[in-house]
């Protein structure tokens, strides 16, 4: 029974990390939803716009498509991270229940989760860069 109590203590840190990744996924999903909403609005306006405005709208749609791809990549990588963190928690309990040393697989899985999180954050940072690079304040 003491071993399970210790495993629960060990599992608390990954659970908190999982909570943080979940919050990050919420932010990413919101950004993706805003990109999609903006793209739909532009697509509805394109047929009724002047030729010059259509050119500008198509440019913005290409940019929104690029941003959506980057956010989608970030969401995918952060989801993989969350799944790997779940696998770490499961491995902690399986190792304790079977009295088996799974420290190497746990370390490898955790490292994989951190690489996925790192890559997801890089993709998110790229999307932010693309969004702010194209930011125009004031009259067009």
C-alpha positions in Angstrom: 0.0 0.0 0.0 2.9 2.4 0.7 4.2 1.9 -2.9 0.8 3.1 -4.3 0.9 6.1 -2.1 4.4 6.9 -3.3 3.3 6.4 -6.9 0.4 8.8 -6.4 2.9 11.4 -5.0 5.1 10.9 -8.1 2.1 11.2 -10.4 1.1 14.6 -9.1 3.7 16.5 -11.1 2.7 15.0 -14.4 -0.9 15.6 -13.6 -0.2 19.3 -13.0 1.8 19.4 -16.3 -1.2 17.8 -18.0 -3.4 20.6 -16.6 -1.1 23.2 -18.1 -1.0 21.4 -21.5 -4.8 21.3 -21.4 -5.0 25.0 -20.8 -2.6 25.6 -23.7 -4.8 23.4 -25.9 -7.7 25.7 -25.0 -5.7 28.8 -26.1 -4.7 27.1 -29.3 -8.3 26.0 -30.1 -9.5 29.5 -29.5 -6.9 31.0 -31.9 -7.8 28.4 -34.5 -11.5 29.2 -34.1 -10.9 32.9 -34.6 -8.8 32.2 -37.7 -11.6 30.0 -39.1 -14.2 32.6 -38.3 -12.2 35.3 -40.0 -11.6 33.1 -43.1 -15.3 32.3 -43.4 -16.2 36.0 -43.2 -13.6 36.9 -45.9 -14.8 34.1 -48.2 -18.4 35.4 -48.0 -17.2 38.9 -48.9 -14.9 38.0 -51.8 -17.6 37.6 -54.5 -19.1 41.0 -53.7 -15.8 43.0 -53.5 -14.0 45.0 -56.1 -11.0 43.5 -57.9 -8.5 45.3 -55.7 -10.3 44.3 -52.6 -10.5 40.7 -53.8 -6.7 40.6 -54.3 -6.2 41.9 -50.7 -8.8 39.4 -49.4 -7.1 36.5 -51.2 -3.8 37.5 -49.7 -5.3 37.6 -46.3 -6.9 34.2 -46.9 -3.5 32.7 -47.8 -2.1 34.1 -44.6 -5.0 32.8 -42.6 -4.4 29.4 -44.2 -0.8 29.4 -43.2 -1.7 30.4 -39.6 -4.3 27.7 -39.4 -1.7 25.1 -40.5 0.7 26.3 -37.8 -1.9 26.2 -35.1 -3.1 22.8 -36.3 0.5 21.5 -36.0 0.8 23.0 -32.5 -2.5 21.4 -31.4 -1.4 18.1 -32.8 1.9 18.2 -31.0 0.5 19.4 -27.7 -2.1 16.6 -27.9 0.6 14.1 -28.4 2.4 15.6 -25.4 -0.8 15.2 -23.3 -1.1 11.6 -24.4 2.5 10.8 -23.6 2.1 12.4 -20.1 -0.9 10.1 -19.6 1.3 7.2 -20.7 3.9 8.3 -18.0 1.2 8.2 -15.3 -0.1 4.8 -16.4 3.5 3.5 -16.5 4.1 4.7 -13.0 1.1 2.8 -11.7 1.8 -0.3 -13.8 5.4 -0.4 -12.6 4.2 -0.2 -9.0 1.5 -2.8 -9.4 3.7 -5.3 -11.1 6.8 -4.4 -8.9 8.8 -3.7 -12.1 11.3 -1.0 -12.7 10.0 1.0 -15.6 12.2 4.1 -15.0 13.9 3.9 -18.4 10.7 3.7 -20.4 9.1 6.3 -18.2 12.1 8.6 -18.8 11.9 8.1 -22.5 8.2 8.7 -22.7 8.5 11.8 -20.6 11.4 13.1 -22.8 9.2 12.4 -25.8 6.4 14.4 -24.2 8.7 17.3 -23.6 10.0 17.2 -27.2 6.4 17.3 -28.4 5.5 20.2 -26.1 8.7 22.1 -27.2 7.8 21.5 -30.9 4.2 22.6 -30.3 5.3 25.8 -28.6 7.7 26.5 -31.5 4.8 26.1 -34.0 2.7 28.4 -31.8 5.5 30.9 -31.7 5.7 30.8 -35.5 2.0 31.4 -35.8 2.2 34.4 -33.5 5.1 35.7 -35.6 3.1 35.3 -38.8 0.1 37.0 -37.2 2.0 40.0 -35.9 4.1 40.4 -39.0 1.0 40.9 -41.0 -0.7 43.1 -38.4 -1.8 46.4 -39.9 -3.1 49.1 -37.5 -4.8 52.1 -39.0 -6.4 52.8 -42.4 -5.5 50.4 -45.3 
